[in-house]
Amino acid sequence: MFAKKRLHLNVPESWKRSVAVRRILFLLIGIGIYLPLMGNVLPKTFDLNVNTISNVTLTAPVTVEDAEATESARQKAVAEVQPVYSRDDSITANQLKLTEFVYKKAVELTADGSLTPAQRLQELKDNAPISLPQDVLQTLLTLSKSELEAANKETSRVVSAIMVRGVDQTTSRDAVQQRVNQQIVLSDMDSKARKVVRAAAIASIIPNLTIDEQATKDLKESVRRMVKPTMIYKGEVLVEKGQYVSEEIHRKLSAAGLLANNASKFPFIGLGIITAFTVGFLAVYLARHYRHIYENNSMLLMLGFIIFLNTIVMKIASYSHFIDFVVGGYLAPVALGAMLTAILLNTQIAVIVSVIFSMIAGVIFNYGSLLPFDFRFSLFALMSSLVATYSLGKAIKRSRIMRAGFLVSLGNLLIISAIFLLMYTTGNWRDLLLLYGFGAASGIAAAVLTVGFLPFFEGFFGMLSPLRLIELGNPNQPLLRRLLMETPGTYHHSMMVGSLSEAACEAIGANGLLARVGSYYHDVGKMKRPQFFIENQMNRENPHDSLAPGLSKRIIIAHAYDGSKMLEEHNMPRAIRDIAEQHHGTTLLKYFFHKACKLSDTPIPESDYRYPGPKPQTREAAVVSVCDSAEAAVRSLSKPTPDRIEQIVRRIIAERIEDGQFNECNITMQELEIVAKTICETLQGFFHNRIEYPDDKQMAVKQA
């Protein structure tokens, strides 16, 4: 009965190695990360207009600057800045000279007895450089010389005192008069002299302050810079449902990027840069350290699908935010992707994708941070994924996955405790118990989902996980049961080759489990004509003795093709079928070739007696091919000593190298040397010399 048919992705062989397809796959991986995160870096927009009623309550999704409000505050502050004046002391000195001239002229005219009072008044009026009322001029001419000198001195004091403080263009005459009055109020001069001093000081005081344009500009710029930006903080309620949308509210909604016509594109660009960097790093890492995965587009497609699947699972879990589970990120089975990667690929790549998942989790579960990235969930996702990766081991049983899920749950509790203690002011112990429940559920859910999704990845992508290989290696598999019942010799040979291949592959870092299970099935094609293969003849006559070499060749060669076809009919994975097809490569059937040459009068080309191939394409297939020949050759020895075993094994490997059978796989000479030593050691264990115990008759004679 055939095995249950599995859904499988049939990818043309040319596509698996295509550089163009590889580039498209990395682009799709980037898109698979970018699209689910778009909604987390840019909020949903709304169509709200001024003078309408809001039908939704909106809070600021990010902390942004209210540019318009900031500019308005800055303009207001700048408008309040007073001009910066500079004092010109030369004006003060000039005015003092003019005042002194008036007093000196008055002394001179008073001393001139040739002039009439009227002439003195007219002369003083004509020569006075400052404008004084006529009554003040008349009073000035009535003062004695000593009074004039005293008045001159007082006037100079008053003018100097006022102008030193500065007089600008906006200072009114009334203000000047008030300042002069304040200066002379305590003067001990008589009323006539006080009158003259007051009038002369008022007339002499003029503006000596000018606006310093550069200093004023610098001051305004300094004040502008000192005005702090007006911020709209994340979580701030901008409009309530049913609230009137004023121009100010509309402006804030626009600044926060919540309006459909004013959504910012910069977060998209930033997310794109981060995504490109992440995918680029993944590509470089695979190209340098795991070339066989990097060049296999089927594996890249599977890895991209794992990343996308885990991102979608986290995205779905993030919607718990809308049902008041603001810490739903701790409930998400973030370790799912790391578990699948560790099982289907390897631990090292699982570590790299764990870092990627931590970045994605920090963005998706960013509920309360003022930044677009929440370190709490990023740290939780990273630690949870790493615990899952290293707790799986080889995962040869599904129970191992569940055990890993339990360990992830314990690890989650520790990480949650650490995060809670780091931010102890934001929660209470009741919240911590809730988080513990989420963390424990996250680990178990990741394990359950891994077990559920694993058959899909194994079937759809043709991947062979250790779990699947263990299942295929079970002796109760239909093909293996048939192999045992119909061809017991071939079955025993296959089991021996499996043990040899597993040990040799493990020694060189190849997939030993794949080599072992592939060895179990590599000769199933012999079930079609079991009697034509020596291990199944059981001391019977060899039918090839009576057959023509050409017919014997076709029968022997056909078993590789028949086995591959039989495996395909039973829906066996491609890797197992490849080992069945490639374990003989294009080697020569030497016995039948030489037999044909003896019976033929014309030369026979070697190509007629070679297997059609293909040559081994993987290290596992190459090792199986060597172990297959080595086991058969050593089994035929009557006394398999260690030296003879080593001689045969090394001869087989040397012939395969000389024949170019390893030219299409990536096995190295150093690895072949390790393979040779491992096969020899294992075969020596199989065929070691045993103590010959005496039979029953000999025992009876001795006892007699």
Buried (B, 14 or more C-beta within 10 A) or exposed (E): EEEEEEEBEEBEEEEBEBEEBBEBBBEBBBBBBBEBBEEBBBBEBBEBEEEEEBEEEBBBBBBBEBEBBBBEBBEEBBEEBEBBBEBBEEBBEBBBEBBBBBBEBBBEBBEEEEBEEEEBBBBBEEEBBBEBEEEBBBBBBEBEEEBBBBBBEBBBBBBBBBBEEBBEEEBEEEEBBEBBBEBBEEBEBEEBBBBBBBBBBBBBBBBBBBEBEEEBEEBBEEBBEEBEEBBBEBEEEBBEEEBEBEEEBBBBBBBBBBBEEEBBEEBBEEBBEBBBEBBEEBBEBBEEEBEEBBBBBBBBBBBBBBBBBBBEBBBEBBEBBEEEBEBBBBBBBBBBBBBBBBBBBBBEBBBBBBBBBBBBBBBBBBBEBEEBBBBBBBBBBBBBBBBBBBBBEEBEEBEBBBBBBBBBBEBBBEBBBBBBEEEEEEBEEEEBEBBBBBBBBBBBBBBBBBBEBBBBBBBBBBBBBBBBBBBBBEEEBEBBEBBBEBBBBBBBBBBBBBBBBBBBBBBBEBBBBBBBBBBBBBBBBBBBBBBBBBBBBEEEEEBBEEBEBBEBBEBBBBBBBBBBBBBEEBEBBBBBBBBBBBBBBBBBBEBBBBBBBEEEEEEBEEEBBBBEBEBBBBBBBBBBBBBBBBBBBBBEEEEBEBEBBBEBBBEBBEBBEEBEBBEBBEBEEEBBEBBBBBBBBBBBEBBEEEEEEEEEEEEEEEEE
